[in-house]
Amino acid sequence: MHSTLSPELEEHRSFCRAFAERHLRPYVERLDAGETFPPDARRRLGELGAYGLPFPESVGGGGGTFLAWAVLHEELARVLPVAGLYFQVSSIAAAAILEVGTPAQHRRHVPALFAGTSQAFLAFTEPDTGSDIGMLQTRARPTGDGGWVVNGRKMWISNAASADVGLVFALVDQGGDPTTGVGTGDELAIFLVDPKQPGFIVGNAIPIMGVRGTELHELLFEDLAVGPDGLLTRGRGAFDVLRRVMSIGKIGLCAMCVGLMQTCLEEAVRYARHRRQRGHPILDFQAIHHLVAEMVAALEASRQLTYWAATCRDQGIDAITELATAKLFVTNAALRVARQAVSVHGVYGIAQGATVERLLRDAQVFELLEGPSEVQRELVMRAVRDIV
Ligand SMILES: Cc1cc2nc3c(=O)[nH]c(=O)nc-3n(C[C@H](O)[C@H](O)[C@H](O)COP(=O)(O)OP(=O)(O)OC[C@H]3O[C@@H](n4cnc5c(N)ncnc54)[C@H](O)[C@@H]3O)c2cc1C
């Protein structure tokens, strides 16, 4: 297919593809079998510049674009669909610190996160809180000397067991007048927590059907002390930060789906060329042509939608609606394409160890990550409600 990207971006693609073949291919089956992503591989992602690529050099980033970041995710995901999740959590955490942190917080955390020498987790989800922020239960109480004590429980947290720093979403009292009730009530706050502090407890691991090796865990905070320099932001600002930084994650997620679809297509064509029925390779059958053509159309539409959303971000807008639109379409397309790739393979597509069987499981997880489709539909609808 003809590319509309610049020669520089195509060169970047080739470089990322070669990196993935060399440094990620060896882990694909081991991670799916339950191993975790090794520190050495994380270090290599740091050397590649994956963590900070779209952020300015002045803050320790790579000075690249979100479009280049999308291409990076896509090419790593072509080999290992989950690869982007290993570094983008740290990138998102660094982006949040850059947006609302103090200069001291920047200096302490951002360069190391962009270099990949420090890893972060981001803890929003709780047992009763999925996409509805109103259900949050984790609470932070002021200690009177500027510090805080955090109590609560988080679920489904990537990097939870290996991170050096964490961003924890918790409720704090607005601190109004309790006699009149004016200004009282809860507001959202984001804290920077140190996993080495007493009261920080890594709970059960959460095994899932696909996207394995992400080290998903439950986290418990039992009187976890946070110093005065640990409050990142609170109030309306905290909610806005969450929306903006999660939109960065969606660029990566869409691009990961594109990489996954590319492999589904390659696997389907490779299999159809070699599998023979009634004296012909099945690639000669019109039914297979139709399946493959549908896969190509979904892949290319998803690729362009992802590049468009990334370019919107490069043009300086939050791109929340654009990314919800892309996420809705692309993650559903990935599920469909993975299913079509399995269909081309017949029963061999559902055999344990088949590449397309693994990709179908990964595609199902991608659809649920970073807000399910129902939530994306609501975001898109909100943006067009008043267009006429
Ligand atoms: C691999 C992986 C890694 C993750 N990493 C992290 C992490 O690092 N940090 C973190 O905080 N979380 C993480 N999560 C959690 C993830 O972000 C949440 O699971 C996700 O946001 C949705 O939560 P939920 O499925 O419980 O959704 P819920 O909001 O409980 O939704 C359940 C279902 O209800 C429906 N629904 C919900 N809201 C609406 C609505 N408004 N309109 C219509 N229907 C609706 C949808 O069908 C949805 O599928 C991770 C999850 C996975 C799978």
PDBQT file of the ligand as one rigid body, heavy atoms in Angstrom, charges set to zero:
ROOT
HETATM    1  C1  LIG A 401      -4.469  -4.824  30.440  1.00  0.00    +0.000 C 
HETATM    2  C2  LIG A 401      -5.118  -3.811  31.322  1.00  0.00    +0.000 A 
HETATM    3  C3  LIG A 401      -4.354  -2.849  31.941  1.00  0.00    +0.000 A 
HETATM    4  C4  LIG A 401      -4.944  -1.898  32.788  1.00  0.00    +0.000 A 
HETATM    5  N1  LIG A 401      -4.141  -0.988  33.428  1.00  0.00    +0.000 NA
HETATM    6  C5  LIG A 401      -4.701  -0.093  34.257  1.00  0.00    +0.000 A 
HETATM    7  C6  LIG A 401      -3.856   0.838  34.971  1.00  0.00    +0.000 A 
HETATM    8  O1  LIG A 401      -2.621   0.828  34.837  1.00  0.00    +0.000 OA
HETATM    9  N2  LIG A 401      -4.454   1.717  35.809  1.00  0.00    +0.000 N 
HETATM   10  C7  LIG A 401      -5.817   1.779  36.016  1.00  0.00    +0.000 A 
HETATM   11  O2  LIG A 401      -6.273   2.611  36.779  1.00  0.00    +0.000 OA
HETATM   12  N3  LIG A 401      -6.642   0.898  35.346  1.00  0.00    +0.000 NA
HETATM   13  C8  LIG A 401      -6.121  -0.030  34.486  1.00  0.00    +0.000 A 
HETATM   14  N4  LIG A 401      -6.929  -0.927  33.833  1.00  0.00    +0.000 N 
HETATM   15  C9  LIG A 401      -8.367  -0.888  34.060  1.00  0.00    +0.000 C 
HETATM   16  C10 LIG A 401      -9.125  -0.311  32.866  1.00  0.00    +0.000 C 
HETATM   17  O3  LIG A 401      -8.671   0.924  32.510  1.00  0.00    +0.000 OA
HETATM   18  C11 LIG A 401     -10.606  -0.324  33.237  1.00  0.00    +0.000 C 
HETATM   19  O4  LIG A 401     -10.929  -1.675  33.350  1.00  0.00    +0.000 OA
HETATM   20  C12 LIG A 401     -11.439   0.294  32.173  1.00  0.00    +0.000 C 
HETATM   21  O5  LIG A 401     -11.279   1.684  32.229  1.00  0.00    +0.000 OA
HETATM   22  C13 LIG A 401     -12.919  -0.024  32.257  1.00  0.00    +0.000 C 
HETATM   23  O6  LIG A 401     -13.328  -0.486  33.467  1.00  0.00    +0.000 OA
HETATM   24  P1  LIG A 401     -14.540  -1.536  33.560  1.00  0.00    +0.000 P 
HETATM   25  O7  LIG A 401     -14.401  -2.537  32.489  1.00  0.00    +0.000 OA
HETATM   26  O8  LIG A 401     -14.626  -2.005  34.960  1.00  0.00    +0.000 OA
HETATM   27  O9  LIG A 401     -15.735  -0.605  33.155  1.00  0.00    +0.000 OA
HETATM   28  P2  LIG A 401     -17.132  -0.211  33.763  1.00  0.00    +0.000 P 
HETATM   29  O10 LIG A 401     -17.171   1.270  33.730  1.00  0.00    +0.000 OA
HETATM   30  O11 LIG A 401     -17.496  -0.903  35.030  1.00  0.00    +0.000 OA
HETATM   31  O12 LIG A 401     -18.019  -0.763  32.603  1.00  0.00    +0.000 OA
HETATM   32  C14 LIG A 401     -18.503  -2.102  32.499  1.00  0.00    +0.000 C 
HETATM   33  C15 LIG A 401     -19.365  -2.164  31.281  1.00  0.00    +0.000 C 
HETATM   34  O13 LIG A 401     -20.525  -1.314  31.499  1.00  0.00    +0.000 OA
HETATM   35  C16 LIG A 401     -20.836  -0.592  30.324  1.00  0.00    +0.000 C 
HETATM   36  N5  LIG A 401     -20.765   0.869  30.584  1.00  0.00    +0.000 N 
HETATM   37  C17 LIG A 401     -19.959   1.521  31.458  1.00  0.00    +0.000 A 
HETATM   38  N6  LIG A 401     -20.146   2.846  31.410  1.00  0.00    +0.000 NA
HETATM   39  C18 LIG A 401     -21.081   3.058  30.478  1.00  0.00    +0.000 A 
HETATM   40  C19 LIG A 401     -21.701   4.248  29.956  1.00  0.00    +0.000 A 
HETATM   41  N7  LIG A 401     -21.370   5.468  30.395  1.00  0.00    +0.000 N 
HETATM   42  N8  LIG A 401     -22.614   4.088  28.985  1.00  0.00    +0.000 NA
HETATM   43  C20 LIG A 401     -22.953   2.848  28.528  1.00  0.00    +0.000 A 
HETATM   44  N9  LIG A 401     -22.394   1.716  28.989  1.00  0.00    +0.000 NA
HETATM   45  C21 LIG A 401     -21.473   1.803  29.945  1.00  0.00    +0.000 A 
HETATM   46  C22 LIG A 401     -19.863  -1.037  29.269  1.00  0.00    +0.000 C 
HETATM   47  O14 LIG A 401     -20.438  -2.101  28.534  1.00  0.00    +0.000 OA
HETATM   48  C23 LIG A 401     -18.690  -1.582  30.024  1.00  0.00    +0.000 C 
HETATM   49  O15 LIG A 401     -18.003  -2.548  29.246  1.00  0.00    +0.000 OA
HETATM   50  C24 LIG A 401      -6.359  -1.892  32.996  1.00  0.00    +0.000 A 
HETATM   51  C25 LIG A 401      -7.142  -2.864  32.355  1.00  0.00    +0.000 A 
HETATM   52  C26 LIG A 401      -6.533  -3.829  31.542  1.00  0.00    +0.000 A 
HETATM   53  C27 LIG A 401      -7.415  -4.841  30.882  1.00  0.00    +0.000 C 
ENDROOT
TORSDOF 0
